[in-house]
């Protein structure tokens, strides 16, 4: 079911094309879900809370006997989730809400808090407070999934240059790895323990600068921010000029490796009395 609790959805405009632009094959998504269950040491009946499930590519594989709650601010994304095969199963609850506000969950209910390529959109201190509030008193695990790229790949270089241009226009793009580190630091100060990273899947991609530019043009905003259309187009035009020179054109394709990595923190059991 979908419970409505907010009306502003940043990603609604791209919900229908999101999987095509940024999705992963089913075999990887199923493996990621299994790795999350293993990392969280979950038992039947335990609750997984996911922040930003989006269209449910990974989340639909969290089947019974686990219980699952996904919270997302985009109604469009959650509708895609609910309508996909395996979405909206009996063990799943989807909640439309802004996770930068108080999470609509009781305290102490979650044995795992998971987020894939989404939690960096939240204020780190707020996220840490809510994670510890909903964490089970018997202990819980925060698990963050992200795609790591060769820093010299076309996609990585294009992303760095795009973020540099955003900053030149007065915007601070949401740099996922940096913000995730801040979240981990906040959780560590509260007593969480860092676990070893787990690489779930690795693959090769062939990419061109034009593909990055086209993907950003089709997305809402830029760098995860609601950038005005005129500013966005100016940045992308400037980026295209840079890419022409840096790569010798926009259409040349280059192969590089990518990996999907889970990074986790164990929240120890509460010590009462």
Phi, psi and omega in degrees: 000161176243123177258122183275127180219000180205159184243345182265120183231109184296325190257009181303320185295341182246010185298323183288336183249000187300314182297320181294325182280320191229004186288167178240155178299152181305321183298323178288318182297319179294320179295322179296315179300317178296320179293327177294315179299319180292315181297325180276357181051049188276143178247162178307134180091347178293153182257129171258126172253123178250131177263115179077055180291342179061231184274004174082019181305315178271318191298328183296345180271359174277084185268176175299151013269011174289155170254148189219135170232126176246129179244129184210149181269358183252113176297323180298316178297315183293328176293321175299318178301308185296329185271351181278155177303128181089349179279152179068031179295167185297336181270002188247139172234129178251131185237123177274108183199160176268112183290353172280358170253184178297134180287134183280060181224146175291157178289147172073025187258342191257133172267343175214138173241118187239146172208133179244110175058036184219325191291345177291350176281352183262156170296130189296317182292320177297314181300316180298318180298317180290323177301313181290330179292316184275348182297140179298142175295345176275001182109152181207172180228129170268126184231120181243127178253141177207159175267128177252134184240156170302124184299341179260009177289163179301312182299317182293317180295318179297319180296318179298315181294322178297316179294324176299319181288326174301313180298323179296336177262010175091013180247145176249105180297155182275090182281105191304310185296317181296317181289325176296323177298318179296321177296316179298319179298319179295319179291324178295321178297336180267002174112001180286154182245132182285135176257165178292137176297153179235122174272119185268321184208150176225147181202169176253143176232151173244121187224154175234158176302323181298323179299319177297314181298316180295321180296316180292325178295326183277348182272159173281131181070205181202133180062029181077012182238148179281070182284136177305146185302320182294318178294318179301314182293325178295317179296315182291325177294316178296320179295322177297320177297316177298316183295324177305316182282317185292323184251000181074025181136169182263343188258351180295132183258144181223139180267142176208168181261149174225151177225149173256121187238138171258128174242132192227156173229137175265125175266115187291161177303148178292142177251104184253128177085000000 
